[in-house]
Amino acid sequence: MRNTIWPVSLWFVGLVLVLGSCEDSTPVGSELLSDGDFALEVKDDFPLVAQTVKSDPLIAFTRLNFFNTSFMLGQMDDPVFGKSESSLFLEFRPIPNNPPNFTRARFDSLVLMMEFADRGFYGDQSLPHDIEVYRVRERMDAFDTILTDRSFLFDTTPIGRKNNYVGGPEDSLVVFDPTIDTTRLLTGVIRIKMDDDFGKEIFQNQAAHSSSNEFLHLVQGLFVRSSVDGSSVKAFDLSSNAVQSNMQIYYTIGVDTMRLYNYPLNSTRSTRFTKFNHNIEGTPVEEVIDDITIGDSPLYMQGMQGVNVAMDLSSIRELNNVFINHAVLEFFVAHELLGDTSLYKPAIGLSVMRAREDGTLVVVDDLLTGIINQGVDRFFGGLLEEDKILGVQKYAMNITNHVKQIYKDQESPYIYVTVFDKVQNPHRIIVFGPEHSRYPAKLRITYTIP
């Protein structure tokens, strides 16, 4: 029998920093309250209910406070988590108040260049990618918020290709740079030549460069996808710091005066996001989705738009008239189920979310405090670590403030645990359930009794 206990409709928004009424933070490992007039107690045998659940779409792009740096491209064929695909939708436009001047010039070429990100790579990086670029035929700038399952209409014939590509951040190439009239060494980028007809259409329409609106009426955007025989995901940086992520048009003035104009992919208003597709059919993950009948079954979490773990912490309300000092949620890694960890590396960290009244998920206050203070490991924890007593790996998350809110009936008892910053993170993990015989997931609460 399959069942679900989760009353909200999930619209996963990733690590949206929504400021709420935070109580005083309780750093991981901080000293517990103690007083001679109080009895200090520890309880870690709360009956917990947990299940693996599908993730609703995340926020892939927003025009307000958008800080993503990793945009993934590739495919995964994971025997446990199934097949997933990461593809890119991109916009480019002229630099405001600095349009190019193609008067009496000749078109040479158009090249898409993207800078590699620092993280987001996954799977076998030696596998060749067949990358194709398509022309988008819908305006994307009309949307202030775009989710990770969103697609826009695009042509079926590619306007750019790069076959058998195995490059990465360490690669370098020498290109001629007209701005310095000589060659220079480029590192950590991919370059894809665009179709000349597409380039000439842009080049010959000088009037479209008068404003972003006019330009986006001409060129709505690009769709980029990559086919891989196996599992391999690459990541690109399209943030404001990625100065090498541009659409580049090369042209010549006069006899041999070469020029270069860059259309940024990363301007403040430019739409750029990762679209995810997941197929878990026939996988171990599919077998346990929404199943709460077997408490010792493993729990699965995956980045991108992969699965989450939902938990019911209602049992903490059985405590009677206590003061909660500290609350830590622990999961132990089920290594024997992970498979090839050299190919599918375990998640570096986990996060805990809560559902708002409209069903959107936001980080709990304990994690939010760590993010704001740039000290997630100190305030919240959640990193993969070694349990020195049991000799196994685990994740331990300080959720003291959120547990206090649940105990006072100020928050719903349902929480959601998933891979940290999952929209920019392809990693996955399998942990033991709350009724496992040796390594059960548990909530450890330290409290005082007046």
N, C-alpha and C positions, 0 to 999 in steps of 0.2 A: 504494500500500500504506500502510495506517495501522497505527501501532504505538504502544506506550507503554512507557516504560522505568522508570516510577515505581512502586516496590514497596510504597508505603504506601497505606492507605485514609485519605483526607483527611477530617478532621473539624475544619474551620477554626474556631479559637477567637478570631480577632481579635487584639487587642493585650493578651493575658493576660500579666500580669507574673509570670512564673515565675522565681524566683531560682535560678540554677544556679551552677556553679563558674566565675565569670568570671575571665579573665586580666586583666592590667593593660590598661586601655583605651588606644586609639591614636586621638586626635582627628584629624579630617580636616585635612590640611595641616600636621600636626605635623612636626617635624624628624626625619629618618631617622637611624638609628644609623650612625655612621661611625667608622672607626678605621684607623690606618695599617696594622694587621696584617690587615685584612680587605679583600676585593675586593667592591665594591658592584656589583650587577647588577640590571637591570630586564628583565622578560619580560612581554609582553602578547599573545603569540600562542598561548596555550593552546587546544587544540581543545575547544570547549564544545558541549554538546548541549542544546538548549532546545526547548520546545514549549508551546503554549497548552493549558491544561487547565481543565476545569470545577472550580468551587469546591464543596466539600461545605458543608453548612450551618454558619453561624457561631454563636457564642453570642450570642443576642439579649438575654438577661436572665439575671442570676444574683443570688441574694440575698446573696452575699458580695462585698463590694468592687465594687459596681455604680456606675460613675461616668458613664455615658452621658448626654449632654446634647441630642443631636439625634435626633429620631424622625421619619422621613420618611413623607410621604403624597402619593401621586400616581401617575402613569404616564409611561413613556418609550416612544416608538416610534422607536428609533434605527435608521437604515438599515444600520449596520455591526454593532452589538451586539444588535439585535433588540428585542423588547418586554419590558418589565419593569414590575412593579407593586409599590408599597410601601403597605402598609396597617397599621393599628394595632390592637393589643389592649390594653385599659386596665382597670384596677381602680380603684374608689374606695370609701372606707369612712369612717365617722365618725372624728373626732379622738379618740385615746385619752384616756379620763378627762374628756372634754368633749363628751358627746353633746348633740344638740339637744333642746329640750323643746317639743313641738308641742301640748301640752295646751291646750284651749280656743282653738285657733288655726285659721285658714283658709288653705288652700293657694292660692298665687298662680301660681307657675311654677317650672320646673326648666330650668336652662341649663348646657350644657357650655361651659367656657371654657378655651382652651389658649393658652399664651404661645409666640410664635414664637422659634425658636432663632437663634443667631448665624450658623450655617452649615448646609449640607445642602440649600440651594436649588439647583435645576438645571433647565435647559431654559428654555422661554419662560414667564416669569412673568406675561405679559399674557393668557394663555389662561384661560378660565373653568373652574372646577372645580365639578362636581356632587358634593357631599359627603353621604354617608349614614351614619347611626349605627344600629347594630343591637344588640340585647340578646343577650349571651352566656348560654348555658345549661349551661356546664360550669365547675366550680371550677378556677381557674388557680393558686390559692395552694398547691396540693399539690405543685407542681414547683419545686425549688430552682434548676434550670437549664433554660432554654428556648432552643431553636435557632430560626434564622430561617425555617425551613420549617414550623414548628409552627402548627397551626390548632386552634381550639376550636369546638365546636358553637354556632351562633348562629341566631336567628330569621331568617326570610326577609323579614319585613316591617320596614322601618326605623321607629325611634322618634324619629328626628331627621333633618332635612334642611337643607342650605344650597345652593341652586342658583345657577349662574352666578356663583360667587365668584371674584373676581380680587384679593382683598386681600393684604396682606403686612405686614412689620414696621413700615413707615412709616405705616400707616393708624392713624387714631384715631377714637374714637366717644365720645359722651356718654351715660352711663347714670346712673340714680338709684341711689344707694348708701344703703340704710337704716341702715347703721352710723354714718353722719354726717348722715343726714336731709337730704341734698341731692344734687345731681348732681356727678359728677366725670368727668374726661377719662381715658379708657383708651387706651393706645397699645400697639402690638405684640401684640395678642391677636385671636383669633377666638372668636366666641360663636355657639353653635348651640342653639336652643330645642328642648327635648325634648317628646315627646308628653305631654299632661296626664294621661292615664290611667297612664302609667308614673310620673310624678311623684307622683300621688296615692297610688299603691300604696306608695311609699316613705314618704310623709308620714303615711299612716294606720297604718303598722306601727311604732309607737313601741317595741314590745318588741324589734324586730330591732336597735335601736340600742344594746342593752345590751353587745354585744361585737362584735369584728370577725368572729368565727366566725358569730354569728347573722346579722349583716348580709350576709355573703357567701353565706349560705344563701338569703337573699332575692334579692340582686342579685349575680350571679356576675361581671359585668363588661360591657364594651362592645367592639364591633368597629366600627372606622371605616375607610371606604374612599372613594376619590375617583375619579370617571371624568373623563377629559380627552380631548378630540379633538386629539391631538398629543403633545407631550413637555413635561411640567411637573411638577416635584416641589417641594413645600413641606416645611418642617421645623419641628418644634415641640419646645420644651424642656419635658421632664417630669422634670427633675432636682430635687434638693432645694432648689436655688436659685430655681426657677421658682415664685415665690409666687402668681402669678396663674393657675396651672394647677389648676383646681378644677371640681368639679360643684357648682353653686350652686342652692340651693333658697330661693325667696322665699315668705314667708308673712306673714299679718296677724294681730295680736292685738288684740282689742277692735274698736273702730270703724275706726280708721285708723292703728294703730301697725304699721308695716311692719318686718319682720325679714329677716335674711339669714343662712343657715348654709352654710359651705363644707366640702365633702367633698374633701380633697386627692387629687389624682391622683399625687402624688409622695412619699408617705410612704415611710419606709424599707422597709416590707414590701410595698408595693403593687406588683403585677405590672404592667409596661408594657413593650411591646416592638414592634419593627417586623418584620412578616412580609414576605418577599420572594418574588416569582414571576418567573422568567426564562424566556423562550422565544427561542432563537437559530435556530429553524428557517428555512432559506433565506437565511441571512446569511453574509457573509464569515468571521465567527468560526466558524460551524459547519464551514466547509470546512477549517479548519486545526486543529480540535480533535484533540489527541493525535497530530499528524503531525510526525514527526521526520525525514522523508525529504528535506525541502528546507530546508537550513540558512540560505538567504538569505530565506526567507519572513518576513513580519512577525509580531510577537508582540503579543498583545492582553491588556490588563488592565482590569478594571472594578471599581468599588466595589460597594456593596450585597452581593449574593451572586453577583456576576459572576465572570468567568474570571480565572485566575491564570497566571503563567508558571512552569514547573518547569524546573530546570536541573541538569545533571550536571557537577560540578567534579572528577571523578576524575582528570583529566589533571594536576592540580597535584602529584599524588604521583609524577610523573615526575622532579620535582626531587630531587637526590641530595645528602643531607647538607648542607643549607643552613639558615640562620637567617632566617626570614621577618620583615622589618621592617614592611612595609606592604602591604595588599591592598585594591584599589578595584575594584568592579564598576561598569561603565559601560553605559548604554543610550542610544542616540540616537533622538530623536523622528522618526517618519515622518510629517511634516506633510502631505505630499501625500495621505495616506490618511485623515486625521482628519475631513475633511468640514467642516461649519460649526462652527468653534471658538467663534463668538460664542454659539451655542446649546449646544454640547457642549464645554465648557471642558476643557482637558487637566488631568490630575491634578496637584495641587500637589506631592505627594511620593509616594515609593514606600517600601515596607518589605521586609525580607528575613526569611523565616521558616525554621525548621528543624522536622523531624518528630521527635517523641518516640517511644519504643518502642510506645506504644499508638496511634500514628498521628495524634495531635493535633498541631496546628501552634502553635508559640510563636515569639516574636521571637528572633533571634540575640542573643548576648551584647552585641555592639557596639551594637545598637539599644536593647537593654534598659538599658545603661549611660547612654545619652543620655536615655531616658525618666526613669530614676530621678533623674538629675542635672538634669532640666529643660533639657537642652541637646542635643536630637536633631540640630540642624543642626551643632553643634560636634563631637560625638562620632561621629555616624553619617553625616550628610549626607542624601542622598536627595531633596533639593528640586530642582524644575525650575530649570535654570540655563542660561546661555549659554556654550558652548564658545568661548572667545575666539580660539582658533587656527583651528578649522574653521568658525566662524560659524554653528553650528546649536545647537539646544537639546538638552540631555541631562540624565540623572540619574546622579549619581556617589555610590556608597554604600561607605563604609568598612566592610569586613567582615574586618579583620585578625585579630582574635581567633578568629573562626569558621574562617577559612582555616587558621590554625595548628592548630586542633583537628582539622580534616579531614586535614591533612598528617601529623599524629601518629597518625592512625587512631583518634582519640577521638570522632569524629562521622561520621555518614554523609555522603557527598559530594553528596547531593541537597539542593538548596535550593529555596525557593519565593518568588517575587517578586510583589508585588501592590500595589494602591493602599493608601496609608497609612491605617490606622484605617477600613477599608472598611465596617464595619457602620454607620458614621455618615457615610459619604462616597459620593455617587452618581457622582463623576467617573470618567472613563475615559481610556485612553491607548493609542496604538499605537507600538511601537518596532521598530527593525530587528533582524533575527536575527544570530547570530554569524558568518554567512558572507556578509553583505552586502558588496558590492564596495567601497563607499566609507565606510560608517559602521557597521561591525560591532559588535555587542555584544562586550565584551571584559572580561577580568579582568587587571588590571595588578598584578603582584607585584614589589615591590622586596625584594631579599634579599642577604645577605652570605654569602660562602663562606670558611670558616675556612682 
